[in-house]
Amino acid sequence: MNEQKTPSSAESGGTPLSFHEFSADGRTSPLKKYQDLVIGDRSLWHLFQFEFLTFGLTYCPGLLGYFLRQKLYRGLFREMGRGVMMGTGVTLRQPGKISIGRGCVIDDLARLSVRGGEEAGIVLHDHALIGRDTSVNVRDGVVEVGSHTSVGGQSRLAATKGRLTIGQHVLIAAYCYIGGGGHETGRKDIPMVLQGPAVKGGVTIGDDVWIGTHSVVLDGVTIGKGSVIGAGSLVNKDIPEYSIAWGWPAEVQRKRE
């Protein structure tokens, strides 16, 4: 994976360390590293609560599993509305920074991961769907998914030091990659992976957008309301409202009229 940030700690002087610095840090115990990465704080109660619930319920099958996770996972999240359906094998990282609205569906094997300070997080509004084996990854940023939006299976949503905002009633097909960031490449004396992230502020997707399968939407792009992105497209520049675009890179082919 690209360079990753961890929550601030006493050892790091209040500044998040890069993943490489964090893994090489010999002053912090493995337990505290685990708490920083997975829980998001050093509270022993939060650690016990997370371990107890996820150990027993992550892979609890069938209707019983859905029911128990719906009732008992509430304390793990920043906010969790009524009627949330969470499938088996869902991976959670720092769930205290994740808000899930009413009636959301998190399908089997999905991953919701936050790394960063208190301002980082994931927000799923009412009746959003995160498909099977889809990842939502945040590193010092925010991912916000609008109400009644569907994200297909094996997709990836990511925000690195920026914001990925997806509007309402959006259709994102399977196998899409949206957001994230790159790395600085200006120096030759150190590896690119150690030069820090190169970010362009995140991605904004308007309401009522349809993104076809195997599409890539790069950091810094805005897709206007009501637009359609054809399958297999690379979106590396803004798309105006009510446009139909496709290609590698995507170009506007016509307007929805």
Order of alpha helices (4+ residues) and beta strands (2+ residues): alpha-alpha-alpha-alpha-beta-beta-beta-beta-beta-beta-beta-beta-beta-beta-beta-beta-beta-beta-beta-beta-beta-beta-beta-beta-beta-beta-beta-beta-beta
